[in-house]
Amino acid sequence: MKNSIITEAQIVKAIKEYDGGRELNDVCRELGVHKSTFYNWRKKYAGIDSQELKRLKELEDENRKLKHMYAETGFRSQPFKRRAFKKVLKPCQRKDMVTYLMEFRQVSI
């Protein structure tokens, strides 16, 4: 799938042109997008001006950074979780311990 090089500012401008009375086919042809793509953009960016668009971009970047930090934190704590639930005795040590308990401590298992 081809990544678009159309910026959010161009999208907002196209939406304003369409709301101003320009034909949908002309706007889509100029941007080189399908009608459904334009309607999806319109649903997302309707009523947004340039300042709000800049703030939206900043919030998306901040959200991305926070998600990355959260993932890193979980990734770092994973080895500690593995160590906490690690088996204490290996199977051969466990067998020796059971034999010892049965013979010398008279414990039935």
N, C-alpha and C positions, 0 to 999 in steps of 0.2 A: 504494500500500500504506500502510495506516495505521500510524503509529509508536505503539508502546505506551508508556503512562505508568506501567507497572508497574516498580517498583524491584527491585534485586537482593535487598534485604532481604525484600520481599514474596514473591519467588520462593523464597528459602530457607525462609521460614516455611511456605509452601504445601507444599514438599517434605517438611518435617518433619511437617506435619499428615498428609500422605498416608502417610508411613512409620509414623506413630502409629496408623494403622488407619482413617482417614477415607476415604470413597468417592471414587474418582477423578472421577466425574461431578460430585459436589458441589464439589470443589475447583476443577475447570475452570469450572463454571458461575459460581462466586463471582468468579473472576478474569476471566472472559469470554474464555477461550482454548480452543483445540482440544486434544484429547488428544495429538496428535503434537507440538504446541508444548510441552506439559508434559513429555513424555518427553525432548525435546531439552534442556529446562532441567534436567531431572533428571540427564541425562548430563553436563552441564557443571558443575552446582552441587552434585552429591551429596557429602555429607560435609563441607561447608564451613560454618564458623561465622562469626559477624559479624567477628571480627578477621581471619580469613583472607580474607574477602570484601573488607574494606577494603584489605588488602595487595594483593589481586588487582587492585582498581581502580587503586591507585597504580602498579602495574607496567604496566598497560595504558596509563595516561596517559604514563608515562615512555617506553614503547615508541613511542607515537604521536609524542611530541616528537623522539625519536631518528630516526625515519623521516623526519620533516619536515626535520630538520637535514641528513640525508644527501641528501635530494632537493635542498635548497637548495645544498649544496656541489657537486653534479653540475651543477646549473643554472648556477652561477657560473663553473665551469671550462670550460663548453662554448664560449664565445667564444674562449678561448685555444686550444682545439683547432682551431677553424676557422681561426684565423690561422696556425697552425703548418703546416697543409697547403694553404695558399692558393697558387695558381699564381704563380710569380715573374714571368713575362712574359705579356703579353697576346698574342693571336694576331698582331696586326699587328707588334708588336715582335719576336716570334719569327720571322716571315717576313723582316724586315729583317736579323736576326742571321744567319739561314741564308744569305741572299744575300751578306752580307759575308764569311762564312766560305768560301763557295764561290768567290767572285771573288778575294779578296785573300789568303787563307790556303791556297788550293788544297786544300781539304778536300772530300771526296766524301761526300754524305749520301744 
